[in-house]
Amino acid sequence: MTQYMLSVVVEPSDYDVPLEEAQSQFDATGRFNEELKTEGSWVFAGGLGRVDEATTVDGTGSDVIVTDGPFVETKECLGGFWVVEAPDLDAALKIAARASKVCEQKIEIRTFDGA
């Protein structure tokens, strides 16, 4: 089985939707997560905080530099993800289509190369 990362692509403004309005989407996503576990496809998943509250660590030079941000004008960002196991890309694409329906967002899919 191959592992795939299904990235949830959101607009930064999606974080501004009131919780009450997004609750049914969260509930549907929770049910989908349980389906993945029952099917044996689940590896792990998680949602991410706001991109404008991120911190960047740059240890590529002689000093480690920690900054707020990134502060970039972006139309899309990573809002969360699933890592799933599937026998092939076609099966992973079917899971991604279901994921897109339940979270009401676009899904980017890539193979996941674990450490």
C-alpha contacts under 8 A as a table, 3 or more apart, distances in Angstrom:
res1	aa1	res2	aa2	distance
1	M	85	E	5.91
1	M	86	A	5.48
1	M	87	P	4.69
1	M	88	D	7.31
2	T	85	E	5.50
2	T	86	A	5.59
2	T	87	P	6.02
2	T	88	D	6.68
2	T	111	T	7.36
2	T	112	F	7.87
3	Q	83	V	6.52
3	Q	84	V	5.46
3	Q	85	E	4.39
3	Q	86	A	6.39
3	Q	111	T	6.00
3	Q	112	F	5.25
3	Q	113	D	7.41
4	Y	83	V	5.54
4	Y	84	V	5.40
4	Y	85	E	6.29
4	Y	86	A	7.43
4	Y	92	A	6.96
4	Y	109	I	6.64
4	Y	110	R	5.54
4	Y	111	T	4.28
4	Y	112	F	4.74
5	M	81	F	6.71
5	M	82	W	5.72
5	M	83	V	4.48
5	M	84	V	6.56
5	M	108	E	7.96
5	M	109	I	5.68
5	M	110	R	5.34
5	M	111	T	6.01
5	M	112	F	5.37
6	L	81	F	5.40
6	L	82	W	5.07
6	L	83	V	6.21
6	L	84	V	7.65
6	L	96	A	6.45
6	L	107	I	6.02
6	L	108	E	5.64
6	L	109	I	4.62
6	L	110	R	6.76
7	S	78	L	6.59
7	S	79	G	7.57
7	S	80	G	6.09
7	S	81	F	4.41
7	S	82	W	6.64
7	S	107	I	5.38
7	S	108	E	4.95
7	S	109	I	6.24
8	V	78	L	5.89
8	V	79	G	5.43
8	V	80	G	5.13
8	V	81	F	5.51
8	V	100	S	7.90
8	V	105	Q	6.41
8	V	106	K	6.11
8	V	107	I	4.85
8	V	108	E	6.60
9	V	76	E	6.23
9	V	77	C	5.70
9	V	78	L	5.09
9	V	79	G	5.92
9	V	80	G	7.68
9	V	105	Q	6.29
9	V	106	K	5.35
9	V	107	I	5.85
9	V	108	E	6.94
10	V	14	D	6.51
10	V	76	E	5.35
10	V	77	C	5.45
10	V	78	L	6.21
10	V	79	G	5.62
10	V	105	Q	6.43
10	V	106	K	7.30
11	E	14	D	5.44
11	E	15	Y	7.93
11	E	75	K	5.70
11	E	76	E	4.52
11	E	77	C	6.07
12	P	15	Y	5.99
12	P	16	D	7.94
12	P	50	R	7.22
12	P	51	V	7.12
12	P	74	T	7.74
12	P	75	K	7.10
12	P	76	E	6.54
12	P	77	C	6.61
13	S	16	D	5.34
13	S	17	V	7.45
14	D	17	V	5.66
15	Y	50	R	6.67
17	V	21	E	6.62
17	V	22	A	6.70
18	P	21	E	5.43
18	P	22	A	6.55
19	L	22	A	5.09
19	L	23	Q	5.83
20	E	23	Q	5.31
21	E	24	S	7.28
22	A	25	Q	5.32
22	A	26	F	6.36
23	Q	26	F	5.01
23	Q	27	D	6.10
24	S	27	D	4.98
24	S	28	A	6.12
25	Q	28	A	5.11
25	Q	29	T	6.15
25	Q	102	V	6.51
25	Q	103	C	5.73
25	Q	104	E	7.38
26	F	29	T	5.05
26	F	30	G	6.18
26	F	103	C	7.26
27	D	30	G	5.06
27	D	31	R	6.36
28	A	31	R	5.12
28	A	32	F	6.20
28	A	102	V	5.58
28	A	103	C	7.27
29	T	32	F	4.94
29	T	33	N	6.15
29	T	99	A	7.65
29	T	102	V	5.51
29	T	103	C	5.89
30	G	33	N	5.04
30	G	34	E	6.43
31	R	34	E	5.14
31	R	35	E	6.36
32	F	35	E	4.96
32	F	36	L	6.30
32	F	99	A	7.38
32	F	102	V	7.13
33	N	36	L	5.14
33	N	37	K	6.35
33	N	42	W	7.43
34	E	37	K	5.06
34	E	38	T	6.20
35	E	38	T	5.07
35	E	39	E	6.09
36	L	39	E	5.08
36	L	40	G	6.12
36	L	41	S	5.17
36	L	42	W	5.02
37	K	40	G	5.14
37	K	41	S	6.11
37	K	42	W	4.87
38	T	41	S	7.83
39	E	42	W	7.69
40	G	85	E	7.75
41	S	84	V	5.17
41	S	85	E	4.76
41	S	86	A	6.30
42	W	82	W	7.89
42	W	83	V	6.87
42	W	84	V	4.94
42	W	85	E	6.52
43	V	82	W	7.63
43	V	83	V	5.41
43	V	84	V	5.12
43	V	85	E	6.68
44	F	82	W	5.95
44	F	83	V	5.34
44	F	84	V	7.05
45	A	80	G	7.55
45	A	81	F	5.49
45	A	82	W	4.09
45	A	83	V	5.94
46	G	80	G	5.53
46	G	81	F	5.62
46	G	82	W	6.61
47	G	79	G	6.04
47	G	80	G	3.91
47	G	81	F	6.42
48	L	78	L	7.43
48	L	79	G	5.20
48	L	80	G	5.04
49	G	53	E	7.26
49	G	54	A	7.74
49	G	79	G	7.20
50	R	53	E	5.41
50	R	54	A	6.90
50	R	79	G	7.75
51	V	54	A	5.26
51	V	69	G	7.35
51	V	70	P	7.45
51	V	77	C	7.26
52	D	69	G	5.90
52	D	70	P	6.93
52	D	71	F	6.56
53	E	68	D	7.27
53	E	69	G	6.46
54	A	68	D	6.29
54	A	69	G	5.09
54	A	70	P	6.69
55	T	66	V	7.01
55	T	67	T	5.81
55	T	68	D	4.59
55	T	69	G	5.18
55	T	70	P	7.04
56	T	66	V	5.75
56	T	67	T	5.34
56	T	68	D	6.18
56	T	69	G	6.12
56	T	70	P	6.62
57	V	64	V	6.93
57	V	65	I	5.80
57	V	66	V	4.59
57	V	67	T	6.63
58	D	61	G	7.49
58	D	64	V	5.61
58	D	65	I	5.09
58	D	66	V	6.41
59	G	62	S	7.38
59	G	63	D	6.45
59	G	64	V	4.40
59	G	65	I	6.47
60	T	63	D	7.78
60	T	64	V	7.32
61	G	64	V	6.84
67	T	70	P	7.96
68	D	71	F	7.81
69	G	72	V	8.00
74	T	77	C	7.06
78	L	81	F	7.89
83	V	112	F	7.31
84	V	92	A	7.73
85	E	92	A	7.65
86	A	89	L	7.30
86	A	91	A	5.85
86	A	92	A	5.55
87	P	91	A	6.51
87	P	92	A	7.76
88	D	91	A	5.50
88	D	92	A	6.39
89	L	92	A	4.90
89	L	93	L	5.99
90	D	93	L	5.09
90	D	94	K	6.42
91	A	94	K	5.16
91	A	95	I	6.47
92	A	95	I	5.06
92	A	96	A	6.13
93	L	96	A	4.88
93	L	97	A	6.12
93	L	109	I	7.64
94	K	97	A	5.11
94	K	98	R	6.44
95	I	98	R	5.16
95	I	99	A	6.15
96	A	99	A	4.87
96	A	100	S	6.08
96	A	107	I	6.36
96	A	109	I	7.25
97	A	100	S	5.15
97	A	101	K	6.40
97	A	107	I	7.76
98	R	101	K	5.16
98	R	102	V	6.42
99	A	102	V	5.32
99	A	103	C	6.15
99	A	107	I	7.40
100	S	103	C	5.48
100	S	104	E	5.42
100	S	105	Q	5.28
100	S	106	K	5.65
100	S	107	I	5.84
101	K	104	E	5.14
101	K	105	Q	7.27
